[in-house]
Amino acid sequence: MRKTRKSIPKFKSESEERAFWETHDSTDYVDWSRAQQIALPNLKPSTKTISLRLPQHLLDSIKAAANARDVPYQSLIKVWLQEKLRSH
């Protein structure tokens, strides 16, 4: 037997919509069994700029390691941080 779906209301703002979905189950409104996976290749995770003080010898070592791998040193730092978090 097919479940009858409710209509999704019109929202005046994103905050109103957010509040609605925080208190309602989407399965009452959407048939997720018919959902299809899509790729959004142009989306990038949001980033935040930080300032990090490192001893010069440490930064030089990181830059040398990045150069040996032919990657930007900041990218290498991000990879190392992510690997450390996964293993922690």
Order of alpha helices (4+ residues) and beta strands (2+ residues): alpha-alpha-alpha
